[in-house]
Amino acid sequence: MTSFRPQDSPTAPEPVRPPAHVGESLSADEFKTLFRGHPGGVAIITADGPDGPVALTATSVSSISADPPLLVFSLSSLSSATAAIVAASTIVVHLLDAEDLELARLAATSGADRFADAALWTRLVTGEPVYHGARAWVRCAVVNRMSAGDSTVVVAHALQSSIQRDIEPGAHGDALVYHNRTWHRLGEHSRIV
């Protein structure tokens, strides 16, 4: 097994800026239009903040290493949950399928009390809030944070996981995908090869 040593992360990381010789850039609207056509798997990230549990929906979650098991995601500075998640030492990343659409909508709704319905969530023995109906979740230690434009990129080390609805290799699943500002279900009907 590869050893892994979390790096100390300052509370206000230095922003990543393009090199001085880069003289052109897409506008924010052009960039958003470009990526609106790029589908993303849907996840919910939860953490325990100073004022209680927080959650947000994300499409930026990706695995980056199996040994050690690392994942990465980005958080918009516009989300009310970002500060608490960035400050947390541990988080839970929920990997959703189409059965979890209402959870995804709840965590994506600005101003919603994402933990008002006690039937939807509980706390792990380690204290993190978890939506127990999600297809799968992974508890992680945050190992690195980096400011990037108007977002924060977070790298997390997977510590513990639970899969409620597994998918056999090669079998169709019911993946939940966000594309062009709408929710989609991937399944056998969407297979092209």
N, C-alpha and C positions, 0 to 999 in steps of 0.2 A: 504494500500500500504506500502510496506517495505521501510524504509528510506535508502538512499544510500549516502555515503560521499566519494567522490574521494580522494584517497591518494596522497600525494605529491610524485612525482617521480623524482629522480635525473636525470640529463642529461646523466650520465654514470653509469647505474645500475651495481651492483655487479653481476658477472657471477655466474650461478648455476654450482657447481662442484660436481661430485659424491663423496660420503663419502670415506674417506681414506682407509677403509677396503675393498672397491671394487677393486679387483686386475685384473679383466679381462673386456674386452670390445669388441664389434664388431668393425671391421674396417669401415671406412666411406663407402667404396665400398659395403661391406656386408649389411650395413644398408640401403643404397640407393636401392640395389637389393631387399631387403625385402619389402620396401614400394612402389617400382615401381609396384608391383602387388596389391596394395591396392588403389582402386579408390577413387577419391575425387571430390566433387562438385566444380564448378568453380565460382570464384568471381573476381571482380576488385575492388581495393581499390584506392581512389583518395584523394588528399589533396592539399592545396595551400601552396607551398613552397616559400622560399625567392626569388627564381629565376622564379617563376611561377608555374602553376599546374603540378602535378606529378601523375603517375598512374602505377600500376603493377597488374599482374594477380596472384591470390593466390588460392590454393586448401586447405588451412588450416583453413578456416573460420568455426566456429561452435558456436551455441548458447549454453550458459552455465547457464542462469537463465532467468526466465520469470518475476520475481518480486523481484528485479528490472530487467528490460530487459537488459541483458548483453550478449555480444559476445566476442569471443577471436580469434586471428589469430597470425601467426608467420611470420616474415619478414627475408629473407636472407640478410646477410651483403653484398652479392655480387650485389644486385639490386641497381641501381643508384637512385631509388625513396625512398629507405629505410630511409635515414637520414631525409628527409623532412617529411615523414609520422610519424616517431618516434617523431619528434619535434613538430608536429601539435597538437593543442588542440582539434580540431574537424576534422573529416574525413567523407567520404562517402563510404559505402560498397555496391557494386552492386552485386546482386544475379542473375546469368545468366541462361538462357536456351539455347537450340540449335539454336534459332534464333539469338543469340548474339555471335556466333562463331567468326565472323570477329572482333568484339570488343575484345574478349578474345585474339585472335592472335595479334592484334595491341598492347594491353597492355603487352603482353608477349615477344614482339620482342625487343631485345637489340638494343639500339641506335635509335629506331623509335621516331619520334615526335608524341607523342600520342594525341596531341591537335592541330595538323596542320589543320585538317578538322573541321572548325567551325560549320558545319552542324550536327556533332555528339554530341556536348556537349554545355553546357551553365553553368552559375553559379546560385546557389540557392540565394535567397535574403540574406542569411547569409554569402555568399561569397565562399562557397566550390564549386569546379568543379564537375559537374555531367553529366554522359552520359545519355541523356534523353530517348534513345531507349531501355535501358536495361529492362529485365523483371521486376525487382524490385530494389529499392535502400533504404538504411537506413542511415540517417545522425546520427553520433555518437559523443559523447564527449569521448576523450581518458582519462581513469581513472587510468590506471596502465601500466607500462612498466617493463619488466624484461629481462635482458640479459640471454640467454641460449645457451651455445656453440657458434656457429657462426651465431646465429639468435637472434632476439628480439621478445619476446612474448608481445602482446598488448591486453589489456582488454579495451573494449569500451562500453559505456552506450548508448543505442538506444534512440534518441530524437525525430525523425521524420521519416516517411517512405512513400513510394509511390510504388504501385503495378500496373504495366502497363498491365501485362498478368497474371491473377489469375488462380489458379488451384483449382477445386472443390475437397473436400475431397473424396478420393477413386477413383477419375478419373485419367486416365493416363496423364502425362504431357510430356514435351519434355526437360527433364533435360539435362544439359551439364555436362559431367563427363570427367575427365582426368585420364587415366589408361595406364600404361606401355608406357609412352611417346607419347600417341596419344589421340585425342579427340573422345568422343563417345556420342551418343544420347540415352538416356533412354526413353522408351515409352512403349506402349502396347506390342510391339514385344519382349521386353526384360523381361516382367513380367513372373515369374515362379510359383507364387501361387496366 
